[in-house]
Amino acid sequence: MLSGVDHDVPDGIGMARLAWTRLPTADGEEAGPSTSAAADYELLSAAAIESLDYEVIENYAYREEQAQRSKFWVPYYVMLKWLFSLLIGVGTGLAAIFINLAVENFSGWKYTATFAIIKHSYFVGFFVYTVFNLALVFSSVYIVTNFAPAAAGSGIPEIKGYLNGVDTPGILLLRTLVGKIFGSIGSVGGGLALGKEGPLVHTGACIASLLGQGGSAKYHLNSRWVRIFESDRDRRDLVTCGCAAGVAAAFRAPVGGVLFALEEVTSWWRSHLMWRVFFTSAVVAVVVRSAMNWCNSGKCGHFGAGGFIIWDISGGQEDYSYQELFPMAIIGVIGGLLGALFNQLTLYITKWRRTYLHKKGKRVQIFEACLISLVTSTISFVLPLLRKCSPCPQLETNSGIECPHPPGTDGNFVNFYCSKDREYNDLATIFFNTQDDAIRNLFSAKTFHEYSAQSLITFLVMFYSLAVVTFGTAVPAGQFVPGIMIGSTYGRLVGMFVVKFYKKLNIEEGTYALLGAASFLGGSMRMTVSLCVIMVEITNNLQLLPLIMLVLLVSKAVGDFFNEGLYEEQARLRGIPLLDSRPKQVMRNMTAKDACKNQKVVCLPRVSRIVDIVSVLRTNKHNGFPVVDRGQNGEPLVIGLILRSHLLVLLQAKVDFQNSPFPCGPGVLNRHNFSDFVKPASSKGKSIDDIHLTEDELGLYLDLAPFLNPSPYIVPEDMSLAKVYNLFRQLGLRHIFVVPRPSRVVGLITRKDLLLEEHSNNVMAELQSTSGLAERQNARW
């Protein structure tokens, strides 16, 4: 049985007060309004990282707004959700098309000019090749360091933190979106050992967030008619759709995008969100396919068979024997070892870079990126010069492979520094292609002995080293495609040995290259289901599904033995406090009181002086404060939670200040809408330093009762910390109050109390209407 308003408690807050008892301090003493203190344990307040308010703040403004909504609001709300899912898919697809077109054309112009010049002078060709790459990388790092610092890196750790409940300022702004798009074009087109797939996930999330908040108010690109998704819960759903759209656009893998969002980035999932995410990914697939069909007519410049990733190996190995399972398992072990080593090396280098290098300013960051560009260009140009050319093999007439292929186009068998026309340089075949085209060459079937073992080992060592060093520079950088490059290289190397050892004609080296790519990604990023589906979708070969599953399971198990996944390691390095899916084992032996015993709780009285509120905000970095009032017996009772951001809004508005130290009257409650308390996504929000108050205003009072959350989540002090952890994470909470054992029980709710029968709907509606009327008449503050 549920209890209504307790009219014995004055001021209409009986429902809130009834659930509370005295709130103790860390020493176990009773806390009064003047001596108690509230604590929101902030791991990184100095870094301006805050938690998101996924919990609904059911204050008076929220309830009034809910009561005033018409019967057409819910259909309009649902329609906008699906409309925004469509727009997110279209926007992310168009962004991916633009990035791919720009990268492919810049790369095509670069390779065409280089191959045309080296016919006359290799030194001049090297100079042009280096300057072209340097100009693109410089444009990328300049945009990031001077315009959009949050656009550096892949952005996946930050987005994963956002969906986990942590808001990092700047990651979803318009300038971050612009910097991500144009920075990715420069860094990937400039030939660095990184990819554009991770940044596309961040791009999709930015597009979703900007749509959800109606655009960017700073640049006057906003519309109020779509500003309906003002809660962090709604924005979280939109950002989830954007992440799935980014993966779907990057790999042309709509199902893989849905599973990536489910497995890798989200911490909170429900069935009807699945439908919208799937719809968004399907829209992306249609947009990308339409663009590719249009580009097949030759209207996209150098954009041809390359560009959008799809490495079709459906014509490759059709079957496999049990004898091949052992070398495939070996590939999984190698992937786990190299992936774990990659994570550890990038962690050390990034930590050193952030500690000693990037603190010296923007010029050092620009110089570092340009230096890495020069080293990368030198290695990719000079190493093929040291390799001897090989004669072109006898190819099938219907294979569609040309040896050597024309300069400036994607394909196998690149003629570089060869004395004869019918020769090719196997190392240049990897270096002098975009990464997408190089992977397609490594995956290609019917190309036996295209690469020598020496060339593959040379490329593996050099590219692995470049990928480790490049990761963490001040440019947009993804690790999907570089990981596939590394894995496919040692995978093809293992395939060459398997072909020689088993001497079977039906074994394809490209199949082992695919398995190597999957193993390295599994060993580094620790994804399984989503990565498995992505690899199947981009290779168009369902027969290899069991083999991909095998190497992923092995590589993930080996990698987990050494360290965590790449995104978790980088999130921890960036100070993003991610909550894992499961609590630590030690938490089962701890209680909620153990976790907060060293905290000092700072409380605010219901009617507080402005000067006291300002003092609390200046001397504490907490983002939530318990609000207490005096009960009938004079004992302090907690009546709710007030957020720091809400206090700042009230202090800046000043319309709720009063001269009386007593609760306010009913007329003051209509001065605010729920939207007044909404913080723009990924912004720093208001600061107490930005609010200026006169001496007279500091002496006034503010009644906090209409603006607090009267029903925050509470747990008893002896509840196990593991249970608190699961409650906190699964509900997406920001604060939980720890209180002593309650002295009385109001009611007991079971499953059947939550399953309302249809025939009682009218009765329940009538009761709720009567209760709501009584509450509005009697519960005025």
C-alpha positions in Angstrom: 0.0 0.0 0.0 1.3 3.4 -1.0 0.9 6.3 1.3 -0.3 9.7 0.1 0.6 13.1 1.6 1.1 13.1 5.3 -0.9 16.1 6.3 0.4 15.9 9.9 3.7 17.3 8.7 3.5 21.0 8.0 4.5 22.8 4.8 3.4 20.0 2.5 6.6 18.0 2.5 5.5 15.1 4.5 5.9 12.7 1.6 9.6 13.7 1.3 10.3 13.8 5.0 8.7 10.5 5.9 11.4 8.5 4.2 14.2 10.3 6.0 15.8 10.2 9.4 18.6 12.1 10.8 21.7 12.4 8.6 24.9 11.6 10.5 28.3 13.2 10.0 31.4 11.2 9.5 31.8 11.0 13.2 28.3 9.6 13.7 26.9 12.7 15.3 23.6 14.2 14.3 24.0 17.0 11.8 22.2 20.3 12.0 21.8 22.8 9.3 24.7 24.9 10.5 27.2 22.2 11.4 26.5 19.4 9.0 28.1 19.2 5.6 27.2 17.4 2.2 29.7 15.5 0.2 29.7 14.7 -3.4 32.8 12.7 -3.9 34.5 14.2 -7.0 37.4 12.2 -8.3 38.7 15.0 -10.6 37.1 18.3 -9.8 40.3 20.0 -10.7 39.9 18.7 -14.2 36.3 20.1 -14.5 34.9 16.6 -15.1 31.4 16.3 -13.8 28.8 13.5 -13.6 25.7 13.7 -15.6 22.2 13.9 -14.2 20.6 10.8 -15.7 18.2 10.8 -12.7 15.0 12.8 -13.2 14.9 15.7 -10.9 11.3 15.7 -9.8 11.1 19.2 -8.4 8.2 21.6 -8.5 9.2 23.0 -11.9 9.3 19.5 -13.4 6.0 18.5 -12.0 4.3 21.7 -13.2 5.7 21.2 -16.7 4.4 17.6 -16.8 1.0 18.7 -15.6 0.7 21.5 -18.3 1.6 19.2 -21.3 -1.2 18.5 -23.7 -2.3 15.0 -24.9 -0.4 15.7 -28.1 2.9 16.1 -26.4 3.7 12.4 -26.2 3.1 11.7 -29.9 5.1 14.8 -30.8 7.9 13.6 -28.5 8.0 10.1 -30.0 7.9 11.6 -33.6 10.8 13.9 -32.8 12.9 10.9 -31.5 12.5 9.0 -34.7 13.0 12.2 -36.8 16.2 12.9 -35.0 17.4 9.3 -35.5 16.9 9.9 -39.2 18.7 13.2 -39.2 21.6 11.7 -37.1 22.0 8.9 -39.7 21.9 11.3 -42.7 24.3 13.8 -41.0 26.8 11.1 -40.0 26.6 9.5 -43.4 27.3 12.8 -45.2 30.2 13.6 -42.8 31.7 10.2 -43.6 31.2 10.8 -47.3 32.9 14.2 -47.1 35.9 12.8 -45.1 36.4 9.8 -47.4 36.2 11.9 -50.5 38.7 14.4 -49.2 41.1 11.7 -48.0 41.0 9.7 -51.2 41.4 12.7 -53.4 44.3 14.2 -51.4 46.0 10.8 -51.4 45.3 10.4 -55.1 46.8 13.7 -56.0 49.8 13.1 -53.7 50.6 9.7 -55.2 50.0 10.8 -58.8 52.3 13.8 -58.4 54.9 11.7 -56.7 55.0 9.0 -59.3 55.1 11.5 -62.1 58.0 13.3 -60.6 60.1 10.3 -59.6 60.3 9.4 -63.3 62.8 12.3 -63.5 64.2 12.6 -60.0 63.6 10.5 -56.9 64.9 13.2 -54.7 62.5 15.8 -56.0 59.7 13.2 -55.7 60.6 12.6 -52.1 60.6 16.3 -51.4 57.1 16.8 -52.9 55.8 13.7 -51.1 57.1 14.9 -47.8 55.9 18.5 -48.2 52.4 17.3 -49.2 52.2 15.1 -46.1 53.6 17.8 -43.9 51.1 20.4 -45.1 48.2 18.1 -44.4 49.4 17.1 -41.0 50.2 20.7 -40.1 46.7 21.8 -41.0 45.3 19.0 -38.8 47.4 19.8 -35.7 46.9 23.6 -36.1 43.1 23.2 -36.2 43.2 21.0 -33.1 45.6 23.0 -31.0 44.1 26.5 -31.8 40.5 25.8 -32.5 39.2 22.5 -31.1 41.5 20.9 -28.4 38.8 18.3 -27.6 39.1 16.9 -31.2 42.4 15.3 -30.5 42.6 11.5 -30.4 39.8 9.2 -31.3 37.2 10.6 -28.9 35.9 7.1 -28.0 37.2 7.1 -24.4 35.4 10.5 -23.8 32.2 9.3 -25.5 32.3 6.1 -23.5 32.7 8.2 -20.4 29.8 10.4 -21.4 27.5 7.4 -21.8 28.9 6.0 -18.5 27.7 9.2 -16.8 30.8 11.5 -17.0 30.7 14.8 -18.8 34.0 16.1 -20.1 33.7 19.7 -21.2 34.1 20.4 -24.8 33.7 17.0 -26.3 30.3 17.5 -28.0 30.6 21.1 -29.1 30.2 22.5 -32.7 33.9 23.5 -32.9 34.8 20.0 -31.8 32.7 18.5 -34.7 34.3 20.9 -37.2 37.8 20.2 -35.9 37.2 16.4 -35.9 36.1 16.4 -39.6 38.8 18.6 -41.0 41.5 17.4 -38.6 40.8 13.8 -39.7 41.2 14.7 -43.3 44.6 16.2 -42.6 46.0 13.5 -40.3 44.8 10.6 -42.4 45.5 12.2 -45.8 48.9 13.1 -44.5 49.9 9.5 -44.2 50.2 9.2 -40.4 49.8 5.7 -38.9 46.3 6.3 -37.7 42.7 6.0 -39.0 39.5 8.0 -39.4 37.1 5.4 -38.0 37.4 6.3 -34.3 37.0 10.0 -35.1 33.8 9.1 -37.1 32.3 7.7 -33.9 33.0 11.0 -32.1 31.7 12.9 -35.1 28.4 11.0 -35.0 28.1 11.7 -31.3 28.7 15.4 -31.8 26.0 15.6 -34.5 23.6 13.8 -32.3 24.2 16.1 -29.3 24.0 19.2 -31.4 20.7 18.1 -32.8 19.4 17.2 -29.4 20.1 20.7 -28.0 18.8 22.5 -31.1 22.2 23.5 -32.5 24.9 25.8 -31.1 23.8 28.9 -29.2 27.4 30.3 -29.2 27.5 30.5 -33.0 23.7 31.5 -33.3 22.9 28.2 -35.1 20.0 27.0 -33.0 16.3 26.5 -33.2 14.0 26.4 -30.2 11.3 24.2 -31.8 13.5 21.1 -31.6 14.8 21.8 -28.0 12.7 19.2 -26.5 15.5 16.8 -25.4 16.7 18.9 -22.5 17.5 16.1 -20.1 20.7 14.2 -19.9 18.7 10.9 -20.3 17.4 12.0 -23.7 20.7 13.3 -24.9 22.3 10.0 -23.8 20.0 8.1 -26.2 20.8 10.4 -29.0 24.5 10.2 -28.5 24.2 6.4 -28.5 22.5 6.6 -31.9 25.4 8.8 -33.0 28.0 6.3 -31.9 26.4 3.5 -33.8 26.0 5.7 -36.8 29.7 6.5 -36.7 30.7 2.9 -36.8 28.1 2.1 -39.5 29.5 4.9 -41.6 33.2 4.0 -41.0 32.9 0.3 -41.9 29.6 0.2 -43.8 28.5 -2.2 -41.1 25.1 -1.2 -39.7 24.6 -4.3 -37.5 28.2 -4.0 -36.3 27.5 -0.4 -35.4 24.5 -1.4 -33.2 26.5 -4.1 -31.5 29.4 -1.7 -31.0 27.2 0.8 -29.2 25.7 -2.0 -27.1 29.0 -3.7 -26.2 31.7 -1.1 -26.1 30.4 2.4 -25.3 27.0 2.3 -23.5 26.4 1.5 -19.9 22.7 1.6 -20.0 20.5 -0.1 -22.6 16.8 -0.8 -23.2 14.8 -2.4 -26.0 13.1 0.5 -27.6 16.5 2.3 -27.8 17.7 -0.7 -29.9 15.1 0.0 -32.5 16.1 3.6 -32.9 19.8 2.8 -33.0 19.2 0.1 -35.6 17.1 2.5 -37.7 19.9 5.1 -37.5 22.5 2.6 -38.7 20.2 1.5 -41.5 19.9 5.1 -42.7 23.6 5.5 -42.7 24.0 2.4 -44.8 21.5 3.7 -47.4 23.2 7.2 -47.5 26.7 5.7 -47.9 25.6 3.2 -50.6 23.9 6.0 -52.5 27.1 8.0 -52.4 29.2 5.1 -53.7 26.8 4.4 -56.5 27.0 8.1 -57.5 30.8 8.0 -57.3 31.0 4.9 -59.5 30.2 7.2 -62.4 33.6 8.9 -62.0 32.2 12.2 -60.5 34.3 11.9 -57.3 37.8 12.3 -58.6 40.3 9.8 -57.3 37.6 8.2 -55.1 37.1 4.8 -56.6 37.3 1.3 -55.3 39.0 2.6 -52.3 37.6 5.0 -49.7 34.7 3.3 -47.9 35.9 0.2 -46.3 34.7 -3.1 -47.7 37.3 -5.7 -48.3 35.4 -8.3 -50.2 37.1 -11.7 -49.9 34.1 -13.8 -50.7 36.0 -15.3 -53.6 38.8 -16.5 -51.4 39.2 -19.6 -49.3 36.0 -21.5 -49.2 36.9 -24.2 -46.7 39.4 -25.1 -44.0 40.6 -28.2 -42.2 41.0 -29.0 -38.6 44.8 -28.9 -39.1 44.6 -25.2 -39.7 43.0 -24.5 -36.3 46.3 -24.6 -34.5 48.1 -21.9 -36.6 44.9 -19.9 -36.3 45.0 -20.2 -32.5 48.7 -19.1 -32.7 47.5 -16.0 -34.6 45.1 -15.3 -31.7 48.0 -15.6 -29.2 50.2 -13.3 -31.2 47.3 -10.8 -31.4 46.8 -10.9 -27.7 50.4 -10.3 -26.9 51.0 -7.6 -29.5 47.7 -5.9 -28.6 48.5 -5.9 -24.8 52.0 -4.6 -25.6 50.5 -1.9 -27.8 48.2 -0.8 -25.0 51.1 -0.7 -22.5 53.5 1.2 -24.8 50.9 3.8 -25.8 50.0 4.3 -22.1 53.6 4.9 -21.1 54.3 7.2 -24.1 51.1 9.1 -23.8 51.7 9.6 -20.0 55.2 10.9 -20.7 53.9 13.1 -23.5 51.2 14.7 -21.3 53.6 15.1 -18.4 56.6 16.6 -20.1 55.9 17.6 -23.7 52.4 19.0 -24.1 52.7 21.2 -21.0 55.2 23.3 -23.0 52.5 24.8 -25.2 50.9 24.6 -28.6 54.1 25.1 -30.5 55.6 22.0 -29.1 52.5 20.0 -30.0 52.6 21.3 -33.5 56.4 20.6 -33.8 55.9 17.1 -32.5 53.2 16.2 -35.0 55.2 17.7 -37.9 58.3 15.8 -36.8 56.4 12.5 -36.7 55.1 13.3 -40.2 58.6 13.8 -41.5 59.8 10.5 -40.0 56.7 8.7 -41.3 57.2 10.1 -44.8 60.9 9.3 -44.8 60.4 5.7 -43.7 57.6 5.1 -46.2 59.6 6.5 -49.1 63.1 5.3 -48.3 62.4 1.7 -47.2 60.9 0.6 -50.5 64.0 2.0 -52.2 66.1 -0.6 -50.3 64.0 -3.5 -51.6 64.6 -5.3 -54.8 61.8 -5.5 -57.3 60.1 -8.7 -58.2 58.8 -9.8 -61.6 55.0 -9.7 -62.0 53.4 -13.1 -61.5 51.1 -14.9 -63.9 47.6 -13.7 -63.0 44.3 -15.1 -64.1 42.7 -13.1 -66.9 39.5 -12.6 -65.0 41.0 -11.7 -61.7 40.7 -8.0 -62.3 44.2 -7.4 -60.9 46.8 -5.5 -63.0 50.5 -5.8 -62.6 51.9 -3.2 -62.2 48.9 -1.0 -61.6 48.9 2.6 -62.9 50.4 5.2 -60.5 48.0 7.2 -58.4 45.3 4.5 -58.4 44.6 1.9 -55.7 45.6 -1.7 -56.3 48.2 -4.4 -56.0 51.7 -4.6 -57.5 53.1 -1.0 -57.3 56.0 -0.3 -59.7 58.5 1.8 -57.6 62.2 2.1 -58.3 62.1 -0.9 -60.6 64.4 -1.2 -63.7 61.8 -3.1 -65.8 58.2 -2.3 -66.6 56.9 -5.7 -65.6 58.2 -5.6 -62.1 56.7 -4.4 -58.8 58.0 -3.5 -55.3 56.1 -5.5 -52.7 57.0 -3.0 -49.8 55.9 -0.1 -51.9 52.6 -1.9 -52.5 51.9 -1.5 -48.8 53.4 2.0 -48.2 52.3 3.7 -51.4 48.6 3.2 -50.9 46.0 4.5 -48.5 45.6 2.3 -45.5 42.2 1.1 -46.8 43.8 0.1 -50.1 46.8 -1.5 -48.5 44.6 -3.7 -46.3 42.6 -4.7 -49.4 45.9 -5.8 -51.0 46.8 -7.8 -47.9 43.4 -9.4 -47.8 43.3 -10.1 -51.5 42.9 -13.7 -52.7 44.6 -15.4 -55.6 47.8 -13.4 -55.0 50.3 -16.0 -53.8 53.8 -14.8 -53.2 52.9 -11.2 -53.7 54.8 -10.3 -50.6 58.1 -11.6 -49.3 58.5 -12.5 -45.6 61.3 -10.0 -45.3 59.1 -7.2 -46.5 56.2 -8.1 -44.2 58.4 -8.3 -41.2 60.0 -4.9 -42.1 56.7 -3.3 -42.5 55.3 -4.8 -39.3 58.2 -3.5 -37.2 58.2 -0.1 -38.7 54.4 0.5 -38.8 53.9 -0.9 -35.3 56.5 1.5 -34.0 55.0 4.4 -35.9 51.5 3.6 -34.6 52.7 3.5 -31.0 54.5 6.9 -31.4 51.8 8.6 -33.4 49.0 7.6 -30.9 48.5 10.5 -28.5 49.6 13.4 -30.8 47.4 16.4 -31.0 45.5 15.2 -34.1 42.3 13.2 -34.6 43.4 9.6 -34.5 41.6 6.3 -34.7 43.2 2.9 -34.1 40.8 0.6 -36.0 42.5 0.7 -39.3 46.1 0.8 -38.0 45.2 -2.2 -35.9 43.9 -4.0 -38.9 47.1 -3.1 -40.8 49.3 -4.5 -38.1 47.2 -7.6 -37.6 46.8 -8.4 -41.3 50.6 -8.1 -41.8 51.6 -10.8 -39.3 48.5 -12.8 -40.2 49.6 -12.9 -43.8 53.0 -13.9 -42.6 51.6 -16.8 -40.7 49.5 -17.7 -43.8 52.7 -17.9 -45.9 54.2 -20.4 -43.5 51.0 -22.4 -43.4 50.9 -22.6 -47.2 54.5 -23.8 -47.4 54.0 -26.3 -44.5 50.7 -27.9 -45.6 51.3 -27.5 -49.4 47.5 -27.3 -50.0 46.2 -25.2 -52.9 43.0 -24.2 -51.2 44.7 -22.2 -48.4 44.6 -18.4 -49.0 47.1 -16.1 -47.4 44.4 -13.4 -47.4 42.3 -15.4 -45.0 45.1 -15.5 -42.5 45.5 -11.8 -42.9 41.9 -11.3 -42.0 42.2 -13.4 -38.9 45.4 -11.6 -37.9 43.5 -8.2 -38.2 40.7 -9.5 -36.0 43.2 -10.9 -33.4 45.1 -7.7 -33.0 41.9 -5.6 -32.5 40.6 -8.2 -30.1 43.9 -8.2 -28.2 44.1 -4.4 -28.1 40.4 -3.2 -27.8 39.0 -6.4 -26.3 35.8 -6.3 -28.3 34.3 -9.6 -29.3 30.7 -9.7 -30.6 30.6 -6.3 -32.3 34.1 -6.8 -33.8 33.2 -10.2 -35.1 30.1 -8.9 -36.9 32.1 -5.9 -38.2 34.7 -8.1 -39.7 32.1 -10.4 -41.3 30.3 -7.4 -42.8 33.3 -5.6 -44.2 34.7 -8.9 -45.8 31.4 -10.2 -47.1 32.4 -13.8 -46.1 30.1 -15.5 -43.6 32.0 -18.8 -43.8 34.9 -17.3 -41.8 32.7 -16.5 -38.9 33.8 -19.5 -36.7 37.4 -18.7 -37.3 37.0 -15.0 -36.4 35.2 -16.1 -33.2 38.1 -18.4 -32.4 40.9 -15.8 -32.8 38.9 -13.2 -31.0 38.3 -15.4 -28.0 41.9 -16.4 -27.8 43.3 -12.9 -28.3 41.0 -11.3 -25.8 41.8 -14.0 -23.2 45.6 -13.4 -23.7 45.3 -9.7 -23.6 43.1 -9.6 -20.5 45.9 -11.5 -18.7 48.2 -8.5 -19.0 46.1 -5.3 -18.9 42.8 -3.7 -19.8 41.5 -2.6 -23.2 42.9 0.4 -25.1 39.9 2.6 -24.4 39.8 1.8 -20.7 43.5 2.5 -20.3 43.2 5.8 -22.1 40.1 6.8 -20.2 41.9 6.2 -16.9 44.9 8.2 -18.2 42.6 11.1 -19.1 41.1 11.0 -15.6 37.7 9.8 -16.7 36.2 7.7 -13.8 34.5 4.9 -15.7 32.4 2.4 -13.8 33.0 -1.1 -15.0 30.1 -3.5 -15.6 30.9 -5.4 -12.4 32.0 -4.2 -9.0 35.4 -5.2 -7.6 35.5 -8.3 -5.4 36.6 -6.3 -2.4 33.4 -4.3 -2.5 31.4 -7.4 -1.4 33.2 -7.1 2.0 32.5 -3.4 2.4 29.4 -1.4 3.3 28.1 1.9 2.1 29.2 3.6 5.3 32.8 2.3 4.7 32.9 4.1 1.3 31.9 7.5 2.7 33.3 7.4 6.2 36.1 9.9 5.4 33.7 12.4 3.9 32.4 15.5 5.5 28.8 16.2 4.5 27.9 19.8 3.8 24.2 20.5 4.2 22.1 23.6 3.5 19.0 24.6 5.5 15.8 24.9 3.6 15.7 28.7 3.9 19.3 29.7 3.5 21.0 33.1 3.5 22.4 34.1 0.1 25.8 34.8 1.7 25.9 31.3 3.2 25.0 29.7 -0.1 27.8 31.7 -1.9 30.3 30.7 0.8 29.4 27.0 0.5 29.8 27.2 -3.3 33.1 29.0 -3.1 34.7 26.7 -0.5 33.4 23.4 -1.8 33.6 21.8 -5.2 30.7 19.4 -4.6 27.9 19.3 -7.1 25.1 18.3 -4.8 24.0 19.3 -1.3 21.5 17.7 1.0 18.8 20.1 2.2 17.6 19.9 5.8 14.6 21.3 7.7 13.4 21.2 11.3 10.8 18.5 12.1 8.0 18.7 14.6 10.3 17.8 17.4 13.0 20.2 16.3 15.2 17.5 15.0 16.9 18.0 11.6 15.2 16.1 8.7 16.6 15.7 5.2 14.0 16.9 2.7 15.9 16.4 -0.6 18.9 17.2 -2.7 19.8 20.5 -4.4 22.3 20.5 -7.3 25.1 23.0 -7.6 24.0 24.0 -11.1 20.5 24.7 -9.9 21.8 27.0 -7.1 23.9 28.9 -9.6 20.8 29.4 -11.8 18.8 30.7 -8.8 21.7 33.0 -7.7 22.0 34.5 -11.2 18.3 35.0 -11.7 17.9 36.7 -8.3 14.1 36.6 -8.7 13.5 34.2 -5.8 15.4 36.2 -3.2 13.3 37.1 -0.2 13.6 39.2 2.9 11.9 36.7 5.2 13.8 33.7 6.7 10.5 31.7 6.5 9.3 29.5 3.6 8.1 31.3 0.6 4.4 31.7 -0.5 2.7 30.0 -3.4 3.1 32.9 -5.9 6.9 32.5 -6.2 6.7 29.1 -7.8 5.7 30.1 -11.3 8.9 32.1 -12.0 10.9 29.2 -13.5 10.5 26.5 -16.1 12.2 23.2 -16.1 14.3 24.3 -19.1 15.8 27.1 -17.0 17.9 24.5 -15.1 19.2 22.6 -18.1 22.9 22.8 -18.7 24.1 22.7 -22.3 25.7 19.5 -23.3 29.5 19.2 -22.9 29.8 22.8 -21.6 31.3 24.0 -18.4 28.1 25.6 -17.3 27.9 28.5 -14.9 30.5 29.3 -12.3 30.1 31.0 -9.0 32.9 33.5 -10.0 30.6 34.7 -12.9 27.8 35.7 -10.5 28.0 39.2 -9.0 25.9 40.0 -5.9 25.6 43.3 -4.0 25.9 43.5 -0.2 22.1 44.0 0.1 21.5 40.8 -2.0 23.9 38.8 0.1 21.8 39.5 3.1 18.6 38.1 1.6 17.2 34.6 1.9 16.3 31.8 -0.6 13.8 29.0 0.0 15.3 25.9 -1.6 12.3 23.6 -1.3 10.6 24.3 -4.6 13.9 23.5 -6.5 15.3 20.5 -4.8 14.8 16.8 -5.7 12.5 15.6 -3.0 13.0 11.9 -3.7 16.6 11.0 -4.4 17.8 7.5 -4.0 18.8 6.4 -0.5 20.5 3.3 0.9 21.0 2.0 4.4 24.5 2.5 5.8 25.1 -1.3 6.2 24.2 -2.2 2.6 27.1 -3.9 0.8 29.1 -1.6 -1.5 28.8 -4.1 -4.3 25.0 -3.7 -4.2 25.3 0.1 -4.1 27.7 -0.1 -7.0 25.2 -2.1 -9.1 22.3 0.3 -8.2 24.4 3.3 -9.0 25.6 2.1 -12.4 22.4 0.4 -13.6 20.2 3.4 -12.8 22.8 6.0 -14.1 22.8 7.9 -10.8 24.9 10.9 -9.7 24.3 10.8 -6.0 23.1 8.3 -3.4 22.3 9.2 0.2 23.6 6.9 2.9 21.4 7.0 5.9 20.9 5.0 9.1 18.2 2.3 9.3 14.7 3.9 9.0 12.6 3.7 12.1 9.3 2.8 10.4 7.9 1.2 7.2 5.3 3.1 5.2 4.4 0.2 2.8 5.8 -2.7 0.9 5.7 -2.8 -2.9 5.8 -6.2 -4.8 5.7 -7.1 -8.4 1.9 -7.2 -8.6 1.7 -3.6 -7.3 3.6 -2.5 -10.4 1.5 -4.4 -12.8 -1.7 -2.4 -12.8 -4.7 -4.2 -14.2 -6.5 -2.6 -17.2 -9.9 -2.6 -15.6 -8.5 -0.5 -12.7 -7.0 2.2 -15.0 -10.0 4.5 -14.7 -10.1 4.1 -10.9 -6.3 4.8 -10.7 -6.6 7.9 -12.9 -9.4 9.3 -10.7 -7.4 8.7 -7.6 -4.3 10.3 -9.1 -6.4 13.3 -10.2 -7.9 13.7 -6.8 -4.6 13.3 -5.1 -2.9 15.8 -7.5 -5.7 18.4 -6.8 -5.3 18.0 -3.1 -1.6 18.3 -3.4 -1.8 21.5 -5.4 -4.2 23.0 -2.9 -2.5 21.9 0.3 1.1 21.5 -0.6 2.0 25.1 -1.6 5.4 25.9 -0.3 
